[in-house]
Amino acid sequence: MKFFKKILLVVVGCLLFACVEKETSLTTNDVKLNLIPQPNAVKTYAEKFVMDESTVIYYPESNEELKKQADVVNEVIFNHTGLKLPLESYDKIPKKGIVISPLEDNESLTTEESYKIEINTKKILLSATTVKGLFYAIQTFRQLLPFEKVNEAIEITCLEIKDAPRLPYRGMMLDPARHFLPAKDVKKYIDAIAMYKFNTLHLHLSDDQGWRIEIKKYPKLMELATVRKETDGDGVPHGGYYTQDELKDIVAYAKERFIEVIPEIDVPGHSQAMLVAYPELTCFPDEFEVRTTPGVSKNLLCAGNDKVFEFYGNVYKELAPIFTAEKFHIGGDEAPLDHWKACSKCQKRIKDNNLESPQHLMSYFFERISDTLAKHGKTPQIWYELDVPFYPETSTMYTWRGGLTPKTIEKSREMGYKLICSPGEHAYFDYPQAKGEETCDWMAYLPLEQVYKLDPGYGLPQEKQAHIIGVEATIWGEYVKDIDRAFYMTFPRAMALSEAGWTQMNNRGWNDFKSRLKRNLQILERKDINFREPKELANDEFYLNNF
């Protein structure tokens, strides 16, 4: 996503840094920064840049994309300091002020998310080869600002940052299927995770407990599949769904913050809510009801019924133009095969296609679904189950079952799949964070330190982890009833996960992370974002001594 079409660059990347060296002589010093995720190359100096109401924010002349980012910078500064700064365009890079600058292709900026920040006593320079990279520069710059509105001159540490992410996919998953989250709350969540350089929001939109998407061809979905009579015996009906216009708006809102929205429509299991509306699509139709409790249903979509693939083809046809990402999650986990083994249609499908077993029928099912998605320009994302013999070649797999990640890494590499690490022992954010916070008796504890320990490469040689493209945390919604609870379960654990996806292992350290944490929690507090205060760190010197 290059943005040089409208402007003529006067200075290229190497000269941009030269201005720091020539304009002012800086003294190297180890100044404490509270940045999350930790940048991969940082040098600090003893001197300060002084910002006051006369400081000008400059953006390239006639470049509307960068004018928008200059507006973002101005808003960030105002929200943190109370200073409202003037904006001006330039045709030659200014020697002072805050400068938004594009770079030509630069070998030192290796991805579209790479960026540079260079601060001396006269100038703050935010630069990247793409608008996306510049957006991440701004998120880092946000954390360099003070946390109390002073409405007067402030000092900012002089420094150099050259940064790029370790992994290209950094995701968070919300589950409105179990407890519906209004569109305005999803937008607030997008704002929060964008600050910590997450670039994907995965929305789990269908399950046994609810269907949450308007499909115009199948009106009974909205009538019957979006409401359940109660939740865990509370006697209170629960429902809701997103209109297609709401989803378009969410996707556009996320795109402005450089976040892709990936929908998940779960197949062939976790489908009971849909089957309430269209029971003929399962092996043994019945008068189903939308499930009111957690658990796994045996009522799968019937792999021997061609109407199943016709149904989802029509669903994908309506959703493909709404969700602009190439990726489309199809679930694929926790699908007991009892009914397939007993179903005459499924057994005929196995025989007609010379399949070896019901497990191979699962592979067949995913191939058919993948072919349907491909007609709409989408590729499947799937929760990896090791007992499924093979998946479509275009699949991206997610490791999720606790303790089995090393086996999943090995098998996915052998099979040629890309892999996203979302292991339960590190990334299931619906799990309680400490004793006394249990929501049920089967969930393991997932404290902040355990999240931070995630190395998505699992210490393997580079050639054995090259297929690992990202990390994702999941907030399954059985016990997450509203967005405040979702935020409480997300933060600060998402800050720990952000470093697993962004920061190289040799730049990470638990004690150092703790020392940077409290300042970032203050950012959330200022933005009215709920979070869990890490009580276990109350007497921790690395957590407290960071001012």
C-alpha positions in Angstrom: 0.0 0.0 0.0 2.4 2.7 -1.2 1.4 6.3 -0.9 3.9 8.2 -3.0 1.8 8.7 -6.1 0.8 12.3 -5.2 4.1 13.7 -3.9 7.7 14.2 -5.0 10.1 13.1 -2.3 12.9 15.5 -1.7 14.7 13.4 0.9 15.1 9.7 1.0 15.4 7.5 4.1 19.2 7.7 4.6 19.1 11.6 4.6 16.2 11.7 7.0 18.3 10.2 9.8 21.3 12.3 8.7 19.4 15.4 9.8 19.3 14.1 13.3 23.0 13.8 13.4 23.7 17.2 11.8 21.2 19.4 13.4 22.0 18.6 17.0 24.6 16.7 18.9 23.0 14.1 21.2 24.4 12.4 24.2 23.6 8.6 24.3 21.9 7.7 27.5 19.8 4.8 28.9 16.5 6.5 29.4 13.6 4.4 30.6 10.8 4.0 28.1 7.4 2.4 28.8 6.6 1.0 25.3 4.4 -2.1 24.7 5.1 -4.0 22.5 8.8 -3.5 23.0 10.3 -2.1 19.8 13.1 -4.2 18.2 15.7 -1.5 17.9 15.8 1.5 20.3 18.5 4.0 21.1 17.8 6.8 23.7 19.5 10.1 24.5 19.7 12.4 27.5 18.3 15.4 25.7 14.6 16.3 25.3 12.3 17.7 22.6 10.1 20.4 24.0 6.6 20.5 22.7 4.3 23.5 23.3 1.3 25.1 21.7 3.5 26.7 19.0 4.8 23.3 17.8 3.6 22.6 14.2 2.6 19.2 12.9 3.7 18.9 9.2 2.4 16.6 6.6 3.4 16.2 2.9 1.6 18.6 0.6 -1.5 17.3 -1.3 -1.3 13.9 0.4 -4.8 13.3 2.0 -3.8 9.9 3.4 -1.0 11.4 5.4 -3.1 14.4 6.3 -5.5 11.9 8.1 -2.5 10.5 10.0 -1.4 14.0 11.0 -4.9 14.6 12.3 -4.5 11.3 14.3 -1.2 12.6 15.8 -2.9 15.9 16.7 -5.8 14.0 18.4 -3.4 11.8 20.3 -1.4 14.8 21.6 -4.5 16.6 22.6 -6.0 13.6 24.5 -2.7 13.1 26.4 -1.5 16.7 27.0 -4.4 19.1 26.3 -2.3 20.8 23.6 -4.0 21.5 20.3 -1.3 22.0 17.7 -1.5 23.7 14.3 -1.1 21.6 11.1 0.7 22.7 7.9 1.6 21.0 4.7 5.2 21.0 3.3 6.9 20.4 0.0 10.4 20.2 1.6 11.0 18.4 4.9 11.0 21.0 7.7 13.9 21.3 10.1 11.7 21.6 13.2 8.3 20.5 14.5 6.6 17.1 14.2 7.0 15.8 10.7 4.9 13.0 9.1 7.2 11.7 6.3 7.0 8.9 3.8 10.0 6.9 2.8 10.9 5.3 -0.5 11.5 1.6 -0.4 14.1 1.2 2.3 16.1 -1.9 3.0 16.0 -1.2 6.7 12.2 -1.2 6.7 11.5 -4.8 5.8 7.7 -5.0 5.9 4.6 -2.9 5.3 4.3 -2.6 9.0 7.8 -1.3 9.6 8.4 2.3 10.8 11.0 4.7 12.2 10.8 7.4 14.9 13.6 9.9 15.2 13.5 12.6 17.8 16.1 15.3 18.5 15.9 18.6 20.3 14.4 20.3 17.2 12.3 17.7 15.5 10.1 14.6 15.8 10.2 12.5 12.6 7.6 9.8 12.1 8.3 7.8 8.9 7.4 4.6 7.1 7.1 3.2 3.6 3.3 2.7 4.0 0.5 4.4 5.8 0.1 1.2 7.9 3.6 1.5 9.1 3.1 5.1 9.9 0.0 4.2 11.9 2.1 1.9 14.1 4.7 4.7 14.5 1.9 6.8 15.9 0.9 4.1 18.4 4.4 4.0 19.7 4.6 7.8 19.8 1.4 7.8 21.9 3.2 5.9 24.6 6.0 8.5 24.7 3.6 11.2 25.8 2.7 12.1 29.4 -0.4 10.6 31.0 -1.8 13.7 32.6 -3.3 16.7 30.7 -1.0 19.6 31.6 -2.0 22.1 28.9 1.5 23.4 28.8 4.9 22.6 27.4 6.1 19.0 27.8 9.4 17.2 27.2 9.8 14.1 25.1 12.9 11.9 25.2 15.2 12.1 22.2 15.6 8.7 20.6 15.8 6.6 17.5 13.4 3.6 17.0 13.6 1.3 14.0 10.9 -1.3 14.3 9.2 -4.2 12.5 7.0 -7.0 13.7 8.2 -10.5 14.3 5.0 -12.1 12.8 2.6 -10.7 10.3 -0.6 -12.0 12.0 -1.5 -10.6 15.4 -5.1 -11.3 16.4 -7.7 -11.1 19.0 -11.0 -13.1 18.9 -14.3 -12.1 20.3 -17.3 -14.4 20.6 -20.6 -12.6 20.1 -22.2 -16.0 19.3 -22.5 -16.9 23.0 -23.2 -13.4 24.3 -24.1 -10.8 21.7 -22.0 -7.6 21.7 -23.5 -4.5 20.1 -21.6 -3.0 17.1 -20.6 0.1 19.1 -18.9 -2.1 21.7 -17.0 -4.0 19.0 -15.7 -0.7 17.7 -14.5 0.3 21.1 -12.6 -3.1 21.3 -11.1 -2.4 17.9 -9.8 1.0 19.1 -8.2 -0.7 22.2 -6.4 -3.5 20.4 -5.2 -1.2 17.6 -3.1 0.7 20.2 -1.1 -2.4 20.8 -0.5 -3.2 17.1 -2.9 -6.1 16.7 -4.0 -6.2 13.1 -6.8 -8.8 13.1 -10.2 -9.1 14.8 -11.6 -12.6 14.6 -15.4 -12.6 15.2 -16.9 -15.9 16.2 -20.4 -15.3 14.8 -22.2 -18.7 15.0 -22.4 -21.5 17.5 -24.9 -23.8 19.3 -25.9 -20.8 21.5 -26.7 -18.3 18.7 -26.5 -17.2 15.1 -25.5 -13.5 14.8 -25.5 -12.5 11.2 -28.3 -11.3 8.9 -28.6 -13.6 5.9 -31.3 -12.3 3.6 -31.9 -15.5 1.7 -32.6 -17.4 4.9 -34.9 -15.2 7.1 -35.7 -18.0 9.5 -32.1 -17.6 10.9 -33.0 -14.2 12.2 -36.4 -15.3 13.4 -35.4 -18.6 15.2 -31.6 -18.9 15.5 -30.6 -15.5 17.1 -32.5 -15.9 20.4 -32.2 -18.4 23.2 -34.7 -18.7 26.0 -32.2 -18.4 28.8 -28.5 -18.9 29.8 -27.5 -21.5 32.3 -30.9 -21.5 33.9 -31.1 -17.8 34.5 -34.6 -17.6 32.9 -33.6 -14.5 30.9 -33.9 -14.6 27.1 -30.8 -13.5 25.2 -30.5 -12.6 21.6 -29.2 -10.2 18.9 -27.6 -10.2 15.5 -25.7 -7.8 13.2 -27.4 -6.5 10.1 -25.3 -6.6 7.0 -25.0 -2.8 7.1 -23.7 -2.9 10.7 -21.1 -5.5 9.6 -20.0 -3.3 6.7 -19.6 -0.4 9.1 -17.5 -2.5 11.6 -15.3 -3.7 8.7 -14.8 -0.1 7.5 -14.1 1.2 11.0 -11.5 -1.5 11.6 -9.9 -0.9 8.2 -9.2 2.7 9.1 -7.2 1.3 12.1 -5.4 -1.2 9.9 -7.3 -4.2 11.4 -8.8 -7.0 9.2 -12.0 -8.5 10.4 -12.2 -12.2 9.9 -15.7 -13.8 10.4 -16.1 -17.3 11.7 -19.2 -19.4 10.7 -18.6 -22.7 12.5 -19.0 -26.0 10.5 -19.8 -28.9 10.7 -20.2 -28.8 14.5 -21.3 -25.9 16.8 -24.2 -25.5 14.5 -27.3 -26.2 16.6 -28.6 -22.7 16.6 -28.7 -22.7 12.8 -30.3 -26.2 12.8 -33.2 -24.7 14.9 -34.1 -22.8 11.7 -33.1 -25.5 9.1 -33.2 -28.9 10.9 -33.2 -30.7 7.5 -29.5 -30.0 7.2 -28.4 -32.3 10.0 -28.3 -36.1 9.9 -31.3 -36.7 12.2 -33.7 -33.7 12.1 -35.6 -32.9 15.2 -37.3 -30.0 16.9 -34.1 -28.4 18.2 -33.8 -25.4 20.4 -30.9 -22.9 20.7 -28.6 -24.3 23.2 -28.7 -22.6 26.6 -25.6 -24.2 28.2 -21.9 -24.6 27.3 -20.8 -27.9 25.8 -20.5 -29.8 22.6 -23.5 -31.0 20.5 -23.5 -34.1 18.5 -25.9 -32.6 16.0 -23.5 -31.9 13.1 -24.3 -30.7 9.6 -24.9 -33.8 7.4 -21.8 -34.5 5.2 -24.0 -36.6 2.9 -26.5 -33.9 2.1 -25.7 -31.7 -0.8 -28.1 -29.1 0.4 -25.7 -28.3 3.2 -23.1 -27.1 0.7 -25.8 -25.2 -1.3 -26.9 -23.4 2.0 -23.3 -22.3 2.9 -22.6 -21.3 -0.7 -25.5 -18.9 -0.4 -24.3 -17.7 3.0 -20.8 -17.0 1.7 -22.2 -15.3 -1.4 -23.9 -12.7 0.9 -21.0 -12.3 3.3 -18.0 -12.3 0.9 -18.6 -8.6 -0.2 -19.0 -7.5 3.4 -15.8 -9.0 4.8 -13.0 -7.7 2.6 -10.3 -10.0 4.1 -9.3 -13.0 2.0 -9.5 -15.2 5.1 -12.7 -16.8 6.3 -12.8 -19.0 9.4 -14.9 -22.1 9.2 -14.4 -23.5 12.7 -13.9 -27.2 12.3 -13.3 -28.2 15.9 -15.1 -30.3 18.5 -17.3 -32.3 16.0 -18.2 -35.7 17.4 -18.7 -38.2 14.6 -21.4 -40.4 16.3 -24.2 -39.3 14.0 -22.1 -39.5 10.8 -21.3 -43.1 11.7 -25.0 -43.8 12.0 -26.3 -41.7 9.1 -27.1 -43.6 5.9 -26.4 -40.5 3.7 -22.9 -40.0 5.3 -22.1 -43.7 5.0 -23.1 -43.6 1.3 -20.9 -40.6 0.8 -18.0 -42.5 2.3 -18.6 -45.5 0.0 -19.2 -43.4 -3.2 -15.9 -41.5 -2.7 -13.8 -44.5 -1.5 -13.1 -42.8 1.8 -11.4 -44.8 4.5 -13.3 -43.6 7.6 -15.6 -40.9 9.1 -12.4 -38.9 9.8 -11.7 -38.9 6.0 -15.3 -37.8 5.5 -14.4 -34.8 7.6 -11.5 -34.0 5.2 -13.9 -34.4 2.3 -16.4 -32.0 4.0 -13.7 -29.3 4.4 -12.6 -29.7 0.8 -16.2 -29.1 -0.4 -16.5 -26.1 1.9 -13.1 -24.7 0.8 -14.1 -25.1 -2.9 -17.3 -23.1 -2.2 -15.3 -20.4 -0.4 -12.8 -20.2 -3.3 -15.7 -19.2 -5.7 -15.9 -16.1 -3.6 -12.2 -15.4 -3.4 -11.8 -16.7 0.2 -9.4 -19.2 1.8 -10.3 -21.2 4.9 -9.0 -20.7 8.4 -9.6 -23.8 10.6 -9.1 -24.9 14.2 -6.6 -27.8 13.9 -7.7 -31.2 15.0 -4.9 -33.8 14.8 -7.2 -36.7 14.0 -8.4 -35.2 10.7 -6.2 -36.8 8.0 -5.8 -33.7 5.9 -7.2 -30.2 5.2 -7.5 -28.1 2.0 -4.1 -27.0 0.7 -5.0 -23.4 1.0 -5.9 -23.7 4.7 -4.4 -21.7 7.5 -4.5 -23.7 10.7 -4.9 -22.6 14.4 -3.3 -24.6 17.1 -5.6 -24.4 20.2 -5.7 -27.6 22.2 -3.7 -27.2 25.3 -0.5 -29.3 25.5 -0.7 -30.4 21.8 0.9 -27.4 20.2 4.3 -29.0 19.5 2.6 -31.8 17.7 0.5 -29.4 15.8 3.5 -27.3 14.8 5.3 -30.4 13.5 2.3 -31.8 11.6 1.3 -28.5 10.0 4.8 -28.0 8.8 4.9 -31.5 7.3 1.5 -30.9 5.6 2.5 -27.5 4.3 -0.1 -25.4 6.2 0.5 -22.0 7.6 -0.1 -21.9 11.3 -1.4 -19.4 13.9 -0.5 -20.1 17.5 -3.5 -19.8 19.8 -2.7 -22.4 22.5 -5.1 -22.8 25.4 -2.2 -22.8 27.9 -1.1 -19.3 26.8 -3.9 -17.6 24.8 -7.4 -18.5 26.1 -8.4 -15.3 27.7 -11.7 -16.5 28.9 -9.7 -18.6 31.4 -9.6 -17.1 35.0 -6.6 -14.9 35.8 -6.2 -15.9 39.5 -7.8 -18.1 42.2 -11.1 -16.6 43.2 -12.0 -15.5 39.7 -13.2 -18.9 38.4 -16.3 -18.9 36.2 -16.5 -22.7 36.1 -14.7 -25.7 37.5 -13.0 -27.0 34.4 -10.9 -24.0 33.2 -7.2 -23.7 34.0 -5.8 -20.5 35.4 -4.1 -18.2 32.9 -2.1 -15.6 34.8 -0.4 -12.7 33.0 3.1 -14.3 33.3 1.9 -17.4 31.7 0.7 -15.4 28.7 4.0 -13.6 28.5 5.9 -16.9 28.3 4.4 -17.8 24.9 7.1 -18.1 22.3 5.1 -18.8 19.1 8.2 -20.5 17.6 8.6 -22.8 20.7 12.3 -22.4 20.5 12.6 -24.4 17.3 15.2 -23.7 14.6 14.1 -21.0 12.2 13.5 -23.5 9.4 11.1 -25.5 11.6 9.0 -22.4 12.6 8.9 -20.6 9.3 5.3 -21.6 8.6 4.1 -20.0 11.9 2.7 -16.7 10.8 1.1 -15.3 13.9 -0.5 -15.4 17.3 -4.1 -15.0 18.5 -5.9 -14.9 21.8 -9.5 -16.1 22.2 -12.2 -14.8 24.5 -14.8 -17.5 24.2 -18.1 -15.9 25.3 -19.9 -18.5 27.5 -19.1 -16.4 30.6 -18.3 -13.1 29.0 -21.6 -11.3 29.1 -20.7 -7.8 28.0 -17.9 -5.7 26.6 -16.7 -4.5 30.0 -16.1 -8.2 31.0 -14.4 -8.7 27.6 -12.0 -5.9 28.3 -11.4 -7.2 31.9 -10.4 -10.5 30.5 -8.3 -9.0 27.7 -6.2 -6.4 29.5 -3.4 -6.5 30.5 -3.0 -10.0 29.1 -3.3 -8.7 25.5 -0.3 -6.5 26.2 1.7 -9.6 27.0 0.5 -11.4 23.9 1.3 -8.3 21.7 5.0 -8.8 22.5 4.8 -12.5 21.5 3.6 -11.4 18.1 5.6 -8.3 17.6 8.9 -8.4 19.6 11.8 -10.7 18.8 12.6 -13.2 21.6 16.0 -11.7 22.3 14.3 -8.3 23.0 11.7 -9.7 25.5 12.0 -10.2 29.2 9.3 -10.7 31.9 10.9 -8.3 34.4 11.3 -5.6 31.8 7.7 -6.1 30.6 6.4 -5.6 34.2 8.4 -2.4 34.5 6.5 -1.0 31.4 3.1 -2.2 32.3 1.7 0.3 34.8 2.1 3.3 32.5 0.1 1.5 29.8 -2.7 0.6 32.2 -3.0 4.3 32.9 -3.6 4.8 29.1 -6.5 2.4 29.3 -7.9 4.1 32.4 -7.8 7.5 30.6 -9.7 6.0 27.7 -12.3 4.4 30.0 -11.3 0.9 29.0 -11.9 -1.7 31.7 -8.9 -3.9 32.8 -7.8 -6.2 35.6 -5.3 -4.6 37.9 -2.6 -7.3 38.3 -3.0 -7.6 42.1 -0.3 -10.3 42.2 2.3 -7.6 41.2 1.3 -5.1 43.9 4.6 -5.5 45.7 6.7 -6.2 42.7 9.6 -3.8 42.3 9.6 -4.2 38.5 6.0 -3.2 38.3 6.1 -0.3 40.8 9.5 1.3 39.9 8.8 2.6 36.4 8.3 6.3 36.8 
